[in-house]
Amino acid sequence: MILIVDSGSTKTDWIAINDKGEILFQTQTLGLNPQVLTDYIIEERIVNNFDLYQNRKSVTKLYFYGAGCGTEPPRVMIKGVFQNIFKSSEILVKEDTFAAVYATAEINKESIVCILGTGSNCSYFDGVNVIQKITSLGYILMDDGSGNYFGRQLLRDYYFNRIPELTAKKFEEDFDLEAETIKNHLYKKPNPNTYLAKFARFLIENKENKYAQKLIKKGMKLFVKRQILQFPNAKDLPIHFTGSIAYYLRDELTQVLKKHGLKAGNIVKRPIDGLLKYHINLLD
């Protein structure tokens, strides 16, 4: 049995196939980002899933593409967790950028590949290799245009009284905005980045609102300027995206790209379907 896994900070998609490429089962767990979770929490999220625990001894190969796996220490940590559970399996751990590339880009063709979901990232794909110019320092310092970026900005604007009154009242109706609740989630509970990202739903659901439009465009412009335009040939290449923010705000994203002379390529919500096709092709 082969397990193909795409993990963001919010959720993780799992697909099991046999050596003929036939799907055996699909399931989902919470996110498994090793930058913000302990090995204990990651293991707990896996073994509490019935399908994964039931089939753990049958897995012979596991391909994991995850947020927070851009450097060696978190890759080693999460691989160790997998080895404790899937004891008979070969395990390959790569960062989620590779999942985005395999799901959206054409092999042997240059492109820019971006992630705009709970977090954000941008890479140059030369047709074979994935190249990044910027090392991510995590959700506190990076992640422009991501779900947690928008959540952070919304909360700051709310507490600094920078959200128009009617919009602020609607925001209050949709979320618990008590200071102690927010601080508890950000400083005491796991997955503070995922907590921040949930507020981005407010922007998506109210994106016709003038305030929301302004904030969305601001985040998109920052991402374009700081990430995409770092590559000198960006205006000559298709720019692909994965992630819920890119998918649900694709109209706004496309407009911002166009204003900067950039061309949108494929925009997909979840990489897992493209990953499945990629790995099935490897079986041929």
Summary of the structure (lengths in Angstrom):
residues: 284
radius of gyration: 19.2
end to end distance: 15.9
largest distance: 59.1
contacts: 969
relative contact order: 0.15
helix: 47%
strand: 20%
